[in-house]
Amino acid sequence: MGLPCHLHLRLGADLYAELESYGLARGLAVGTAARLLLIRAVAPEADALAAETSSPAALAALVAAEHAVLMVASILPEGEQRMRALTARATQSAEERLAFIRELPAAPEEGAR
């Protein structure tokens, strides 16, 4: 990421109050809220990815995956202990899979045949 840079901004009272309100509503300090809003503004694809990963479909997939893991763990000897022991590996594998998927070229549109 590189060395951190400092940015000094002068905001009007109204804009500062809105920024402060935004941060308070999310449990963020004013500086953190400003950084979050800047990231969203300059990296719209990151915001789109966040929207995708917090969608009802993503949540349903996560619940289904967790349910499957718990079902398997319930029938294996020491299943819950094994499940907890493999959590770090599962997380790493999921992160690698997501990175791979993000690097795939976009699929052609349906009507582009």
C-alpha positions in Angstrom: 0.0 0.0 0.0 2.9 2.4 0.5 3.4 5.1 3.1 0.4 6.8 4.5 -0.2 10.3 3.2 -1.8 13.1 5.1 -4.5 15.3 3.6 -5.8 18.4 5.2 -9.2 19.6 4.3 -11.3 22.6 5.1 -15.0 21.7 5.3 -17.9 24.0 5.8 -19.8 23.5 9.1 -22.8 21.9 7.3 -20.6 19.4 5.4 -18.6 18.6 8.6 -21.8 18.0 10.5 -23.1 15.6 7.8 -19.7 13.8 7.9 -19.8 13.6 11.7 -23.4 12.3 11.6 -22.5 9.7 9.0 -19.6 8.5 11.1 -21.7 8.4 14.4 -24.4 6.4 12.7 -21.9 3.8 11.8 -19.7 4.0 15.0 -16.8 5.6 13.1 -14.6 8.5 13.9 -14.9 11.5 11.6 -11.5 10.7 9.9 -12.4 7.1 9.4 -15.8 8.1 7.9 -14.1 10.5 5.5 -11.6 7.8 4.4 -14.5 5.3 3.8 -16.5 7.8 1.7 -13.3 8.7 -0.3 -12.7 5.0 -1.0 -16.2 4.6 -2.2 -16.0 7.6 -4.4 -12.8 6.8 -6.1 -13.2 3.0 -6.3 -16.8 2.4 -7.4 -16.0 -1.2 -8.3 -15.0 -1.9 -4.7 -18.4 -0.5 -3.6 -20.2 -2.7 -6.2 -18.2 -5.7 -4.8 -19.3 -4.9 -1.3 -22.9 -4.7 -2.5 -22.6 -8.1 -4.2 -21.1 -9.7 -1.1 -23.9 -8.3 1.2 -26.7 -9.3 -1.1 -29.5 -11.7 0.1 -28.1 -14.3 -2.4 -24.7 -14.1 -0.8 -26.1 -14.4 2.6 -28.3 -17.4 1.6 -25.2 -19.1 0.1 -23.3 -18.5 3.3 -26.1 -19.9 5.5 -26.3 -23.0 3.2 -22.6 -23.6 3.4 -22.6 -23.2 7.2 -25.5 -25.6 7.4 -23.7 -28.2 5.3 -20.6 -27.9 7.5 -22.6 -28.3 10.7 -24.5 -31.3 9.3 -21.2 -33.1 8.4 -19.7 -32.1 11.7 -22.7 -33.6 13.6 -22.1 -37.1 12.2 -18.3 -37.3 12.3 -16.5 -38.4 15.4 -15.0 -35.2 16.9 -16.6 -33.3 14.1 -17.0 -30.0 15.8 -13.4 -30.1 17.0 -12.2 -30.8 13.5 -14.5 -28.1 12.1 -12.9 -25.5 14.5 -9.4 -26.8 13.7 -10.0 -26.3 9.9 -11.5 -22.8 10.2 -8.3 -20.9 9.3 -7.6 -23.2 6.3 -11.2 -22.8 5.1 -10.9 -19.0 5.4 -7.6 -18.9 3.4 -9.1 -21.2 0.7 -12.2 -19.0 0.4 -10.0 -15.9 0.0 -7.9 -17.5 -2.7 -11.1 -18.7 -4.5 -12.5 -15.2 -4.4 -9.3 -13.7 -5.7 -9.3 -16.2 -8.5 -12.9 -15.4 -9.4 -12.3 -11.7 -9.4 -9.4 -12.1 -11.9 -11.6 -14.0 -14.4 -12.5 -12.1 -17.5 -16.1 -10.9 -17.6 -18.6 -13.4 -19.1 -20.1 -12.2 -22.4 -23.6 -10.8 -22.2 -26.5 -13.0 -23.2 -27.6 -10.8 -26.2 -24.0 -10.4 -27.5 -24.1 -13.6 -29.6 
